[in-house]
Amino acid sequence: MKNPPLSNPPSTIPDRRPAARGFTLVEVLTVIAIISILMTAGAIGLGNLTAGKGTSSAIATCESLFEEARTIAVSKRCKARVLVDINDPANTNYLRRIVIAHEKIDDKGAVIVPVTWVLASRGYTMPTGTFFSRVFSKKQAGGVIDEVTLSTGISTAYQGKYASFEFNGEGIFSEPGASFIIAAGVRPKNSGPRTAAGADRDFAGFVIWRNGRTSTYRSPNQMNIPDTAKNF
């Protein structure tokens, strides 16, 4: 009797496929550290970019406000002012809110005496972290920008002290050559603004000429702002 055929014996060839290998703790921690560094660098870069956009958009709007004030002065044949809130350091509007006001006129177009000032609009508030510079905004000869107080005939919310840039009824600017400077930074409670630690000097501004036109500064050096400037 013949022996039955043998079934195929099991393969004895070893499995040479590499075993699955996970990440070590050191590798995982290294990747987390790299991601943290990249996120921090990105946040700083984004913050600087946002601040730059804040001053760029704000200075363009401020130039348009000066043109609007000049137009109002000419059309109404009365004085008009661009006013920057310097009333209360504890208020969020401090050095950020800008309004236009003009002398009140009667039905015949004559300025009412005693002079009463009227707001032309609710005004404009500069972006968060962007402030008017009382330190570097100057008259042509280097003097401090004039200050005025709004009270009679003005809503309580707008009463107080303002830095003032004035046009007469012919649209002539009262202090030709004066500068209007803003900057990005931080403002501790109840104090003036200062540049943020480790941030570049982010200043913007323009000069106002006799005819009311403006010329934009191209760099902080043109504004005579020192490299070590902290408070503005």
TIMI-695597 format. One record per residue: residue in three letters; x, y, z of N, C-alpha, C in turn. Coordinates in Angstrom, 1 decimal. Example, Ala and Ser with C-alpha at 12.3 -4.5 7.8 and 13.67 -1.06 7.14 Angstrom:
<recs>
[ALA, [13.2, -5.7, 7.8], [12.3, -4.5, 7.8], [13.2, -3.3, 7.8]]
[SER, [12.8, -2.2, 7.1], [13.7, -1.1, 7.1], [12.9, 0.0, 7.9]]
</recs>
This chain:
<recs>
[MET, [0.9, -1.2, 0.0], [0.0, 0.0, 0.0], [0.9, 1.2, 0.0]]
[LYS, [0.6, 2.1, -0.9], [1.4, 3.3, -1.0], [1.0, 4.3, 0.1]]
[ASN, [2.1, 5.0, 0.5], [1.8, 6.1, 1.5], [1.1, 7.3, 0.9]]
[PRO, [0.2, 7.9, 1.6], [-0.5, 9.0, 1.1], [0.4, 10.2, 0.8]]
[PRO, [0.2, 11.0, -0.2], [1.1, 12.2, -0.4], [1.1, 13.1, 0.8]]
[LEU, [2.3, 13.6, 1.0], [2.5, 14.5, 2.2], [1.9, 15.9, 1.8]]
[SER, [1.2, 16.5, 2.8], [0.8, 17.9, 2.5], [2.0, 18.8, 2.6]]
[ASN, [1.8, 20.0, 1.9], [2.9, 20.9, 1.9], [3.3, 21.3, 3.3]]
[PRO, [4.6, 21.2, 3.6], [5.0, 21.6, 4.9], [5.0, 23.1, 5.1]]
[PRO, [4.8, 23.5, 6.3], [4.7, 25.0, 6.6], [6.0, 25.7, 6.2]]
[SER, [5.8, 26.9, 5.7], [7.0, 27.6, 5.2], [7.9, 27.9, 6.4]]
[THR, [9.2, 27.8, 6.2], [10.1, 28.1, 7.2], [10.9, 29.3, 6.9]]
[ILE, [10.5, 30.1, 5.8], [11.2, 31.3, 5.5], [10.8, 32.4, 6.5]]
[PRO, [11.7, 33.0, 7.2], [11.4, 34.0, 8.2], [10.8, 35.3, 7.6]]
[ASP, [9.9, 36.0, 8.3], [9.3, 37.2, 7.9], [10.3, 38.3, 8.1]]
[ARG, [10.8, 38.9, 7.0], [11.8, 40.0, 7.1], [11.2, 41.4, 7.2]]
[ARG, [9.9, 41.5, 7.2], [9.3, 42.9, 7.3], [9.7, 43.5, 8.6]]
[PRO, [10.1, 44.8, 8.6], [10.4, 45.5, 9.8], [9.2, 45.7, 10.7]]
[ALA, [9.4, 45.5, 12.0], [8.3, 45.7, 12.9], [8.0, 47.2, 13.0]]
[ALA, [6.7, 47.5, 13.2], [6.2, 48.9, 13.3], [6.9, 49.5, 14.5]]
[ARG, [7.4, 50.8, 14.3], [8.1, 51.5, 15.3], [7.5, 52.8, 15.6]]
[GLY, [7.2, 53.2, 16.8], [6.6, 54.4, 17.2], [7.6, 55.5, 17.4]]
[PHE, [7.2, 56.7, 17.7], [8.1, 57.8, 18.0], [8.5, 57.7, 19.5]]
[THR, [9.7, 58.1, 19.7], [10.2, 58.1, 21.1], [9.8, 59.4, 21.7]]
[LEU, [9.8, 59.4, 23.0], [9.4, 60.6, 23.8], [10.3, 61.8, 23.4]]
[VAL, [11.5, 61.6, 23.2], [12.4, 62.7, 22.9], [12.0, 63.3, 21.5]]
[GLU, [11.6, 62.4, 20.5], [11.2, 62.9, 19.2], [9.9, 63.8, 19.3]]
[VAL, [9.0, 63.2, 20.1], [7.7, 64.0, 20.3], [8.0, 65.3, 20.9]]
[LEU, [8.8, 65.4, 22.0], [9.0, 66.6, 22.7], [9.8, 67.6, 21.7]]
[THR, [10.7, 67.1, 20.9], [11.4, 68.0, 20.0], [10.4, 68.6, 19.0]]
[VAL, [9.5, 67.8, 18.4], [8.5, 68.3, 17.5], [7.6, 69.4, 18.1]]
[ILE, [7.2, 69.1, 19.4], [6.3, 70.1, 20.1], [7.1, 71.4, 20.3]]
[ALA, [8.4, 71.3, 20.7], [9.2, 72.5, 20.9], [9.3, 73.3, 19.6]]
[ILE, [9.5, 72.7, 18.5], [9.7, 73.4, 17.2], [8.4, 74.1, 16.8]]
[ILE, [7.2, 73.4, 17.0], [5.9, 74.0, 16.7], [5.7, 75.2, 17.6]]
[SER, [6.1, 75.1, 18.9], [5.9, 76.2, 19.8], [6.7, 77.4, 19.3]]
[ILE, [7.9, 77.2, 18.9], [8.8, 78.3, 18.4], [8.2, 79.0, 17.2]]
[LEU, [7.7, 78.1, 16.3], [7.1, 78.7, 15.0], [5.8, 79.5, 15.3]]
[MET, [5.0, 79.0, 16.2], [3.8, 79.7, 16.6], [4.1, 81.0, 17.3]]
[THR, [5.1, 81.0, 18.1], [5.4, 82.3, 18.8], [6.0, 83.3, 17.8]]
[ALA, [6.8, 82.9, 16.9], [7.3, 83.8, 15.8], [6.2, 84.3, 14.9]]
[GLY, [5.3, 83.4, 14.6], [4.1, 83.8, 13.8], [3.3, 84.8, 14.5]]
[ALA, [3.0, 84.6, 15.8], [2.2, 85.6, 16.5], [2.9, 87.0, 16.6]]
[ILE, [4.2, 87.0, 16.8], [4.9, 88.3, 16.9], [4.8, 89.0, 15.5]]
[GLY, [5.0, 88.2, 14.5], [5.0, 88.8, 13.1], [3.6, 89.3, 12.8]]
[LEU, [2.6, 88.5, 13.2], [1.2, 89.0, 12.9], [0.9, 90.2, 13.7]]
[GLY, [1.4, 90.3, 14.9], [1.1, 91.5, 15.7], [1.7, 92.7, 15.1]]
[ASN, [3.0, 92.6, 14.7], [3.6, 93.7, 14.0], [2.9, 94.1, 12.7]]
[LEU, [2.4, 93.1, 12.0], [1.7, 93.4, 10.7], [0.4, 94.1, 11.0]]
[THR, [-0.3, 93.7, 12.0], [-1.6, 94.3, 12.4], [-1.3, 95.8, 12.8]]
[ALA, [-0.3, 96.0, 13.6], [0.0, 97.4, 14.1], [0.3, 98.2, 12.9]]
[GLY, [1.1, 97.7, 11.9], [1.5, 98.5, 10.8], [0.2, 98.9, 9.9]]
[LYS, [-0.7, 97.9, 9.8], [-1.9, 98.2, 9.1], [-2.7, 99.3, 9.8]]
[GLY, [-2.7, 99.2, 11.2], [-3.4, 100.2, 12.0], [-3.0, 101.6, 11.7]]
[THR, [-1.6, 101.9, 11.8], [-1.1, 103.2, 11.5], [-1.3, 103.6, 10.1]]
[SER, [-1.2, 102.7, 9.2], [-1.4, 103.1, 7.7], [-2.8, 103.5, 7.4]]
[SER, [-3.8, 102.7, 7.9], [-5.2, 103.0, 7.6], [-5.6, 104.3, 8.4]]
[ALA, [-5.1, 104.4, 9.7], [-5.4, 105.6, 10.5], [-4.9, 106.9, 9.9]]
[ILE, [-3.7, 106.9, 9.4], [-3.1, 108.1, 8.9], [-3.8, 108.6, 7.6]]
[ALA, [-4.3, 107.6, 6.8], [-5.0, 107.9, 5.6], [-6.4, 108.5, 6.0]]
[THR, [-7.0, 108.0, 7.0], [-8.3, 108.5, 7.4], [-8.1, 109.9, 8.0]]
[CYS, [-7.1, 110.1, 8.8], [-6.8, 111.4, 9.4], [-6.6, 112.5, 8.3]]
[GLU, [-5.9, 112.1, 7.3], [-5.7, 113.1, 6.2], [-7.0, 113.5, 5.6]]
[SER, [-7.9, 112.5, 5.4], [-9.2, 112.8, 4.8], [-10.0, 113.7, 5.8]]
[LEU, [-9.8, 113.6, 7.1], [-10.5, 114.4, 8.1], [-10.1, 115.9, 7.9]]
[PHE, [-8.8, 116.1, 7.7], [-8.3, 117.4, 7.5], [-8.9, 118.0, 6.2]]
[GLU, [-9.0, 117.2, 5.2], [-9.6, 117.7, 4.0], [-11.1, 118.1, 4.2]]
[GLU, [-11.7, 117.2, 5.0], [-13.2, 117.5, 5.3], [-13.3, 118.8, 6.1]]
[ALA, [-12.5, 119.0, 7.1], [-12.5, 120.2, 7.9], [-12.3, 121.4, 7.0]]
[ARG, [-11.4, 121.4, 6.1], [-11.1, 122.5, 5.2], [-12.3, 122.8, 4.3]]
[THR, [-12.9, 121.7, 3.8], [-14.1, 121.9, 3.0], [-15.2, 122.5, 3.7]]
[ILE, [-15.4, 122.1, 5.0], [-16.5, 122.7, 5.8], [-16.2, 124.2, 6.0]]
[ALA, [-15.0, 124.5, 6.3], [-14.6, 125.9, 6.6], [-14.9, 126.8, 5.4]]
[VAL, [-14.6, 126.3, 4.2], [-14.8, 127.1, 3.0], [-16.3, 127.2, 2.6]]
[SER, [-17.0, 126.1, 2.7], [-18.4, 126.1, 2.3], [-19.2, 126.9, 3.3]]
[LYS, [-18.9, 126.9, 4.6], [-19.7, 127.6, 5.5], [-19.1, 129.0, 5.8]]
[ARG, [-17.9, 129.3, 5.3], [-17.2, 130.6, 5.5], [-17.1, 130.8, 7.0]]
[CYS, [-16.6, 129.8, 7.7], [-16.4, 130.0, 9.2], [-15.2, 129.1, 9.6]]
[LYS, [-14.7, 129.3, 10.8], [-13.6, 128.5, 11.2], [-14.0, 127.0, 11.4]]
[ALA, [-13.1, 126.1, 11.2], [-13.3, 124.7, 11.4], [-12.1, 124.1, 12.0]]
[ARG, [-12.3, 123.1, 12.9], [-11.1, 122.5, 13.6], [-11.2, 121.0, 13.5]]
[VAL, [-10.0, 120.4, 13.4], [-9.8, 119.0, 13.6], [-9.3, 118.9, 15.1]]
[LEU, [-10.0, 118.1, 15.9], [-9.8, 118.0, 17.3], [-9.4, 116.6, 17.7]]
[VAL, [-8.4, 116.5, 18.5], [-8.0, 115.2, 19.1], [-8.2, 115.2, 20.6]]
[ASP, [-8.9, 114.1, 21.1], [-9.3, 114.0, 22.5], [-8.0, 113.9, 23.4]]
[ILE, [-7.8, 114.9, 24.2], [-6.7, 114.8, 25.2], [-7.3, 115.0, 26.6]]
[ASN, [-8.6, 114.7, 26.8], [-9.3, 115.1, 28.0], [-9.0, 114.2, 29.2]]
[ASP, [-9.1, 112.9, 29.1], [-9.1, 112.1, 30.3], [-8.2, 110.8, 30.0]]
[PRO, [-7.0, 110.7, 30.6], [-6.1, 109.6, 30.3], [-6.8, 108.2, 30.7]]
[ALA, [-7.8, 108.3, 31.6], [-8.4, 107.0, 32.0], [-9.5, 106.5, 31.0]]
[ASN, [-9.8, 107.4, 30.0], [-10.8, 107.0, 29.0], [-10.2, 106.4, 27.8]]
[THR, [-10.9, 105.4, 27.2], [-10.4, 104.8, 26.0], [-10.3, 105.7, 24.8]]
[ASN, [-11.0, 106.8, 24.9], [-10.9, 107.8, 23.8], [-9.7, 108.6, 23.8]]
[TYR, [-9.0, 108.6, 24.9], [-7.8, 109.5, 25.0], [-6.8, 109.3, 23.9]]
[LEU, [-6.5, 110.3, 23.2], [-5.5, 110.3, 22.1], [-5.9, 109.4, 20.9]]
[ARG, [-7.2, 108.9, 20.9], [-7.6, 108.1, 19.8], [-8.8, 108.7, 19.1]]
[ARG, [-9.7, 109.4, 19.8], [-10.9, 110.0, 19.1], [-10.6, 111.3, 18.5]]
[ILE, [-11.0, 111.4, 17.2], [-10.8, 112.7, 16.5], [-12.2, 113.2, 16.0]]
[VAL, [-12.5, 114.4, 16.2], [-13.7, 115.0, 15.7], [-13.5, 116.3, 14.9]]
[ILE, [-14.5, 116.7, 14.2], [-14.4, 117.9, 13.4], [-15.5, 118.8, 14.0]]
[ALA, [-15.1, 120.1, 14.3], [-16.1, 121.0, 14.8], [-16.0, 122.3, 14.0]]
[HIS, [-17.0, 123.1, 13.9], [-17.0, 124.4, 13.2], [-17.9, 125.4, 14.0]]
[GLU, [-17.6, 126.7, 13.7], [-18.4, 127.7, 14.4], [-19.9, 127.6, 13.9]]
[LYS, [-20.7, 127.8, 14.9], [-22.2, 127.8, 14.6], [-22.6, 129.0, 13.8]]
[ILE, [-23.3, 128.9, 12.7], [-23.8, 130.0, 11.9], [-25.3, 130.1, 11.9]]
[ASP, [-25.8, 131.3, 11.7], [-27.3, 131.5, 11.7], [-27.8, 131.2, 10.3]]
[ASP, [-29.1, 131.5, 10.1], [-29.8, 131.2, 8.9], [-29.3, 132.0, 7.7]]
[LYS, [-28.6, 133.2, 8.0], [-28.1, 134.0, 7.0], [-26.6, 133.7, 6.7]]
[GLY, [-26.1, 132.7, 7.4], [-24.7, 132.3, 7.1], [-23.7, 133.1, 7.9]]
[ALA, [-24.1, 133.9, 8.9], [-23.2, 134.6, 9.7], [-22.9, 133.9, 11.0]]
[VAL, [-21.7, 134.0, 11.4], [-21.2, 133.3, 12.7], [-22.0, 133.9, 13.9]]
[ILE, [-22.5, 133.0, 14.7], [-23.2, 133.5, 15.9], [-22.3, 133.9, 16.9]]
[VAL, [-22.5, 135.1, 17.5], [-21.7, 135.6, 18.6], [-22.6, 135.7, 19.9]]
[PRO, [-22.1, 135.1, 21.0], [-20.8, 134.6, 21.2], [-20.6, 133.3, 20.5]]
[VAL, [-19.3, 133.0, 20.1], [-19.0, 131.9, 19.3], [-19.4, 130.5, 19.9]]
[THR, [-20.2, 129.7, 19.2], [-20.5, 128.4, 19.7], [-20.0, 127.4, 18.7]]
[TRP, [-19.4, 126.3, 19.1], [-18.9, 125.3, 18.2], [-19.8, 124.1, 18.1]]
[VAL, [-19.9, 123.6, 16.9], [-20.8, 122.5, 16.6], [-20.0, 121.4, 16.0]]
[LEU, [-20.3, 120.2, 16.4], [-19.7, 119.0, 15.9], [-20.2, 118.7, 14.5]]
[ALA, [-19.3, 118.4, 13.6], [-19.8, 118.1, 12.2], [-20.1, 116.6, 12.1]]
[SER, [-19.7, 115.8, 13.0], [-20.0, 114.3, 13.0], [-19.7, 113.7, 14.3]]
[ARG, [-19.9, 112.4, 14.4], [-19.6, 111.7, 15.7], [-18.1, 111.5, 15.8]]
[GLY, [-17.4, 111.7, 14.7], [-15.9, 111.6, 14.8], [-15.4, 110.2, 14.4]]
[TYR, [-14.1, 110.1, 14.6], [-13.4, 108.8, 14.2], [-12.5, 108.4, 15.3]]
[THR, [-12.5, 107.1, 15.6], [-11.7, 106.5, 16.7], [-10.6, 105.7, 16.0]]
[MET, [-9.4, 106.0, 16.3], [-8.3, 105.2, 15.6], [-8.3, 103.8, 16.1]]
[PRO, [-7.7, 102.8, 15.4], [-7.7, 101.4, 15.8], [-7.0, 101.2, 17.1]]
[THR, [-7.4, 100.1, 17.8], [-6.8, 99.8, 19.1], [-5.3, 99.7, 18.9]]
[GLY, [-4.6, 100.3, 19.9], [-3.2, 100.3, 19.9], [-2.5, 101.4, 19.0]]
[THR, [-3.4, 102.3, 18.5], [-2.9, 103.4, 17.7], [-3.2, 104.7, 18.3]]
[PHE, [-2.3, 105.6, 18.5], [-2.5, 106.8, 19.3], [-1.9, 108.1, 18.6]]
[PHE, [-2.6, 109.2, 18.9], [-2.0, 110.5, 18.5], [-0.8, 110.8, 19.4]]
[SER, [0.3, 111.3, 18.8], [1.5, 111.6, 19.6], [1.5, 113.1, 20.0]]
[ARG, [1.3, 113.4, 21.2], [1.4, 114.8, 21.7], [2.9, 115.2, 21.8]]
[VAL, [3.8, 114.2, 21.9], [5.2, 114.5, 22.0], [5.8, 114.9, 20.7]]
[PHE, [5.5, 114.3, 19.6], [6.1, 114.5, 18.3], [5.3, 115.3, 17.4]]
[SER, [4.0, 115.6, 17.6], [3.2, 116.4, 16.8], [3.5, 117.9, 17.2]]
[LYS, [4.0, 118.7, 16.3], [4.5, 120.0, 16.7], [4.1, 121.1, 15.6]]
[LYS, [4.1, 122.3, 16.1], [4.0, 123.4, 15.1], [5.3, 123.5, 14.3]]
[GLN, [5.3, 124.3, 13.3], [6.5, 124.4, 12.4], [7.7, 124.8, 13.2]]
[ALA, [7.6, 125.7, 14.1], [8.7, 126.2, 14.9], [9.1, 125.3, 16.1]]
[GLY, [8.4, 124.2, 16.2], [8.6, 123.3, 17.3], [7.8, 123.5, 18.5]]
[GLY, [6.8, 124.4, 18.5], [5.9, 124.6, 19.6], [4.9, 123.5, 19.8]]
[VAL, [4.3, 123.5, 20.9], [3.2, 122.5, 21.3], [1.9, 122.9, 20.5]]
[ILE, [1.3, 121.8, 20.0], [0.0, 122.0, 19.3], [-1.0, 122.7, 20.3]]
[ASP, [-1.8, 123.7, 19.8], [-2.8, 124.4, 20.6], [-3.8, 123.4, 21.2]]
[GLU, [-4.3, 123.8, 22.4], [-5.3, 123.1, 23.0], [-6.6, 124.0, 23.2]]
[VAL, [-7.8, 123.4, 23.1], [-9.0, 124.1, 23.3], [-9.9, 123.2, 24.1]]
[THR, [-11.0, 123.9, 24.6], [-12.0, 123.2, 25.4], [-13.3, 123.3, 24.8]]
[LEU, [-14.0, 122.2, 24.6], [-15.4, 122.2, 24.1], [-16.3, 122.1, 25.3]]
[SER, [-17.3, 123.0, 25.4], [-18.3, 122.9, 26.5], [-19.6, 123.3, 26.0]]
[THR, [-19.9, 124.6, 25.9], [-21.2, 125.1, 25.5], [-21.7, 124.6, 24.2]]
[GLY, [-22.9, 124.1, 24.2], [-23.6, 123.6, 23.0], [-23.1, 122.2, 22.6]]
[ILE, [-22.2, 121.6, 23.3], [-21.7, 120.3, 22.9], [-22.2, 119.2, 23.8]]
[SER, [-22.5, 118.0, 23.3], [-23.0, 116.9, 24.1], [-22.0, 116.6, 25.2]]
[THR, [-22.5, 116.2, 26.3], [-21.6, 115.9, 27.5], [-20.5, 114.9, 27.1]]
[ALA, [-20.9, 114.0, 26.3], [-19.9, 112.9, 25.9], [-18.7, 113.4, 25.1]]
[TYR, [-18.8, 114.6, 24.6], [-17.8, 115.2, 23.8], [-17.1, 116.4, 24.4]]
[GLN, [-17.6, 116.8, 25.6], [-17.0, 118.0, 26.3], [-15.6, 117.6, 26.8]]
[GLY, [-14.7, 118.6, 26.9], [-13.4, 118.4, 27.4], [-12.3, 119.1, 26.6]]
[LYS, [-11.1, 118.7, 26.8], [-9.9, 119.3, 26.2], [-9.5, 118.5, 24.9]]
[TYR, [-9.1, 119.3, 23.9], [-8.7, 118.7, 22.6], [-7.4, 119.4, 22.1]]
[ALA, [-6.6, 118.7, 21.4], [-5.5, 119.3, 20.6], [-6.2, 119.8, 19.4]]
[SER, [-5.9, 121.0, 18.9], [-6.6, 121.6, 17.9], [-5.8, 122.0, 16.7]]
[PHE, [-6.3, 121.7, 15.5], [-5.8, 122.1, 14.2], [-6.9, 122.9, 13.5]]
[GLU, [-6.6, 124.2, 13.2], [-7.7, 125.1, 12.8], [-7.5, 125.7, 11.4]]
[PHE, [-8.7, 125.8, 10.7], [-8.7, 126.4, 9.3], [-9.6, 127.6, 9.5]]
[ASN, [-9.3, 128.7, 8.8], [-10.2, 129.9, 8.8], [-11.3, 129.7, 7.7]]
[GLY, [-12.1, 130.7, 7.5], [-13.2, 130.7, 6.6], [-12.8, 130.6, 5.1]]
[GLU, [-11.5, 130.8, 4.8], [-11.0, 130.7, 3.5], [-10.3, 129.4, 3.2]]
[GLY, [-10.3, 128.5, 4.2], [-9.6, 127.3, 4.1], [-8.1, 127.3, 4.3]]
[ILE, [-7.7, 128.4, 5.0], [-6.2, 128.6, 5.2], [-5.9, 128.0, 6.6]]
[PHE, [-4.9, 127.2, 6.7], [-4.5, 126.5, 7.9], [-3.8, 127.5, 8.8]]
[SER, [-4.1, 127.5, 10.1], [-3.6, 128.6, 11.0], [-2.1, 128.4, 11.3]]
[GLU, [-1.6, 127.2, 11.3], [-0.2, 126.9, 11.6], [0.5, 126.1, 10.5]]
[PRO, [0.7, 126.7, 9.4], [1.3, 126.0, 8.3], [2.7, 125.4, 8.7]]
[GLY, [2.8, 124.1, 8.2], [4.1, 123.5, 8.6], [4.0, 122.6, 9.8]]
[ALA, [2.8, 122.7, 10.5], [2.6, 121.8, 11.7], [2.5, 120.4, 11.3]]
[SER, [2.9, 119.5, 12.2], [2.9, 118.1, 11.9], [1.9, 117.3, 12.8]]
[PHE, [1.3, 116.3, 12.2], [0.3, 115.5, 12.8], [0.9, 114.0, 12.8]]
[ILE, [1.3, 113.5, 14.0], [2.0, 112.3, 14.1], [1.1, 111.3, 15.0]]
[ILE, [1.1, 110.0, 14.5], [0.5, 109.0, 15.3], [1.5, 107.8, 15.4]]
[ALA, [1.2, 106.9, 16.3], [2.1, 105.7, 16.4], [1.4, 104.5, 17.0]]
[ALA, [1.9, 103.4, 16.8], [1.4, 102.1, 17.4], [2.1, 101.8, 18.7]]
[GLY, [1.4, 101.4, 19.7], [2.1, 101.1, 21.0], [1.1, 100.6, 22.0]]
[VAL, [1.4, 100.8, 23.2], [0.6, 100.4, 24.4], [0.4, 101.7, 25.2]]
[ARG, [-0.7, 101.7, 26.0], [-0.9, 102.8, 26.9], [-1.4, 102.3, 28.3]]
[PRO, [-0.5, 102.3, 29.2], [-0.8, 101.9, 30.6], [-1.9, 102.8, 31.1]]
[LYS, [-2.7, 102.3, 32.0], [-3.9, 103.1, 32.5], [-3.4, 104.4, 33.1]]
[ASN, [-4.1, 105.5, 32.8], [-3.9, 106.8, 33.3], [-2.5, 107.4, 32.9]]
[SER, [-2.0, 106.9, 31.8], [-0.7, 107.5, 31.4], [-0.7, 107.6, 29.9]]
[GLY, [0.4, 108.3, 29.3], [0.5, 108.4, 27.9], [1.0, 107.1, 27.2]]
[PRO, [0.9, 107.0, 25.9], [1.3, 105.8, 25.2], [2.8, 105.7, 25.1]]
[ARG, [3.3, 104.5, 24.9], [4.7, 104.2, 24.7], [4.8, 103.1, 23.7]]
[THR, [6.0, 103.0, 23.1], [6.2, 101.9, 22.1], [6.2, 100.6, 22.9]]
[ALA, [5.8, 99.5, 22.2], [5.7, 98.2, 22.8], [7.2, 97.6, 22.9]]
[ALA, [7.5, 96.9, 24.0], [8.8, 96.4, 24.2], [9.2, 95.4, 23.0]]
[GLY, [10.3, 95.6, 22.4], [10.8, 94.7, 21.4], [10.2, 95.0, 20.0]]
[ALA, [9.3, 96.0, 19.9], [8.7, 96.3, 18.6], [9.4, 97.4, 17.9]]
[ASP, [9.3, 97.4, 16.5], [9.9, 98.4, 15.7], [9.2, 99.7, 15.9]]
[ARG, [9.8, 100.8, 15.6], [9.2, 102.1, 15.7], [8.1, 102.2, 14.6]]
[ASP, [6.9, 102.2, 15.0], [5.8, 102.2, 14.0], [5.1, 103.6, 14.1]]
[PHE, [5.7, 104.6, 13.4], [5.1, 105.9, 13.4], [4.6, 106.3, 12.0]]
[ALA, [3.6, 107.1, 12.0], [3.1, 107.7, 10.7], [2.7, 109.1, 10.9]]
[GLY, [2.7, 109.9, 9.8], [2.3, 111.3, 10.0], [2.3, 112.1, 8.8]]
[PHE, [2.0, 113.3, 8.9], [2.0, 114.2, 7.7], [2.2, 115.7, 8.2]]
[VAL, [2.5, 116.5, 7.3], [2.6, 118.0, 7.5], [1.4, 118.6, 6.9]]
[ILE, [0.9, 119.7, 7.5], [-0.2, 120.4, 7.0], [0.3, 121.8, 6.5]]
[TRP, [0.0, 122.1, 5.2], [0.5, 123.4, 4.6], [-0.6, 124.4, 4.7]]
[ARG, [-0.2, 125.6, 4.3], [-1.1, 126.8, 4.4], [-2.4, 126.6, 3.7]]
[ASN, [-2.4, 126.0, 2.5], [-3.6, 125.8, 1.8], [-4.4, 124.6, 2.2]]
[GLY, [-4.0, 123.9, 3.3], [-4.7, 122.8, 3.9], [-4.3, 121.4, 3.3]]
[ARG, [-3.4, 121.4, 2.3], [-2.9, 120.2, 1.7], [-2.0, 119.5, 2.7]]
[THR, [-1.8, 118.2, 2.6], [-0.9, 117.5, 3.4], [0.2, 116.8, 2.7]]
[SER, [1.3, 116.6, 3.3], [2.4, 115.8, 2.8], [2.8, 114.7, 3.8]]
[THR, [2.7, 113.5, 3.3], [2.9, 112.3, 4.2], [4.4, 112.1, 4.4]]
[TYR, [4.8, 111.8, 5.7], [6.1, 111.4, 6.0], [6.4, 109.9, 5.5]]
[ARG, [7.6, 109.7, 5.1], [7.9, 108.3, 4.6], [8.6, 107.4, 5.6]]
[SER, [9.1, 108.0, 6.7], [9.9, 107.2, 7.7], [9.9, 108.0, 9.0]]
[PRO, [10.2, 107.3, 10.1], [10.4, 108.0, 11.4], [11.5, 109.0, 11.4]]
[ASN, [12.5, 108.8, 10.6], [13.6, 109.7, 10.5], [13.2, 111.1, 10.0]]
[GLN, [12.2, 111.1, 9.0], [11.7, 112.4, 8.5], [10.9, 113.1, 9.6]]
[MET, [10.4, 112.4, 10.6], [9.6, 113.0, 11.6], [10.5, 113.4, 12.8]]
[ASN, [11.8, 113.2, 12.7], [12.8, 113.5, 13.7], [12.5, 112.7, 15.0]]
[ILE, [12.1, 111.5, 14.8], [11.9, 110.6, 16.0], [13.1, 109.8, 16.2]]
[PRO, [13.7, 109.9, 17.4], [15.0, 109.2, 17.7], [14.8, 107.7, 17.8]]
[ASP, [15.9, 107.0, 17.5], [15.8, 105.5, 17.6], [15.5, 105.0, 19.0]]
[THR, [15.7, 105.8, 20.0], [15.5, 105.4, 21.4], [14.1, 105.8, 21.9]]
[ALA, [13.3, 106.3, 21.0], [12.0, 106.9, 21.4], [11.1, 105.8, 22.1]]
[LYS, [10.7, 106.1, 23.3], [9.8, 105.2, 24.0], [8.4, 105.8, 24.2]]
[ASN, [8.4, 106.9, 24.9], [7.1, 107.6, 25.1], [6.8, 108.5, 23.9]]
[PHE, [5.5, 108.5, 23.5], [5.1, 109.4, 22.4], [3.8, 110.0, 22.7]]
</recs>
